[in-house]
Structures are given as structure tokens and as C-alpha cells.
Amino acid sequence: MSSRGDRPVSEGGFTSVEMIVSTAIVVSVFVFTLAYLHTIFRRERTKSAIREVFSLVLESRLHAVRRDANVILHVDLAKREVTTWADSPPGNLVRDASERVLRSVPMPTGLSVRAITGPVDGPDGVAFDAYGGDASLVDRIVFRSNGGLLLPQAGNSRPPTRPATHNSSVPARSVNCLDAVCRGIYLADRATGGPNRNLFRISVDDFGRVGKASLLKWLPPEHGGNSGEQDFVPPPWKWL
């Protein structure tokens, strides 16, 4: 006979209902913790992958200055690799047999190359296009020997503009970069599903003609962007 009347009691002194409730709580906490850790891991993996590409852009500019030559960074979407080489003597911005590869790295896994509203691996995913009137020269950043950017000429490779005014919603380092008209390498952490989530843009010369590279994050208006005027925000980034 139970010491607690008619209630079934486990050997440890807990009723069956108490055991079920306790188990449910433990499972819920475990599932929540697992989901949270997965989100954190995915976010850190994305940050690491994007910074790897960004560091290669910075490295290319440094090589151009040190070598006193144009250095080209080419994003090969078909092969999913990024290759850099020195164009010396200055020529056609295409790697010739005599031009040694400075570095070639695979595109980080888990990233999709896509513009703000464009398809994956679309023509605006790497918007550094058309040099010297040659429309076939696409998906490459060209640094000059002084560290500056050789300006691309395609319509999707225009520099962003600054907002007319600045306020609490529009920081001083904001840029006006509308869909598919700003140069950059656009990297997203997912390939499908609604507006691009956690989409980043690596660009050059957003804040002055000195060849400085920038890493910015797209923030849609429905998630705090300024109605298309201030859609890129500097760190700390807001994650979606």
C-alpha cells in the first residue's frame, strides 16, 4: 500500500505525473538549448566564411601596392573559387599563362552568391563588371598599384550614394544602395526563402576614392532599414 494514499509512487518517491512533467521540462530545455546552439554555430560559421572572402579582398589591395602592379581578384561562380593574380605588365585583366596565381581559395561552404533581389549566382551577385568598355570582364575587382580601385563601368557596378540627412535611424556612415545597382560581392547565408536573410556586401570605395574595402550587412526596411535609404548597417549587425 502506498504511503501517499492511492497515488502511484515511483521508487524515488515521485508520482507518475511528476515524473512526466519533469521529463517534459528537461526535454523542452534540451531542445531549446540545442536550437539556440545551432543558431549560434550557424551565425559564427557565416561570419567566419564572409570574413575569409573579405580578408582576401584586403590582401589583394596590399599585393597591388607591394608589387606596384594591378592585382585582380576574380570570383569564378562556375568553379566556386576566388583567384587573385598580378596583371604585370598591365594588360587585358585576364590571367595569362605567364601570370602566376597569388592565391586561389574555394568559396566557403554555406554561402550563396546573390544580389539583394537576384537569383543565386546571378549576374549581379558579383557586381564589379565591365572595364575599359569590355563587357566580358565581369566578377572581378581590380586594384591599382597605388591601392586604389580601377573603376568598373557596368550599370550594376555604380558606387552607392550618401543619404541627404543623418538621424538616429540613419547613421553617418550609411549608404543608399538600391537593388542591383551597387558594386559589391553579395553573400547570403541561405539560398531560398523570401527576402534574402543575413545578406552581406563586400565592396570597395564606398566611403572615398582610396581603395578602402567595406563589409556591410543588408537590412530590409521591414526589419529596421530606412525605407530603402539606409539598407546597409555597420557592426554590430542585426541578425535576421
Salt bridges, closest charged atoms under 4 A:
GLU44 OE2 - LYS47 NZ 3.39
GLU59 OE2 - HIS63 NE2 3.73
GLU59 OE1 - ARG103 NH1 2.81
ASP189 OD2 - ARG42 NH1 3.61
ASP189 OD1 - ARG190 NE 3.84
ASP206 OD2 - ARG201 NH2 2.83
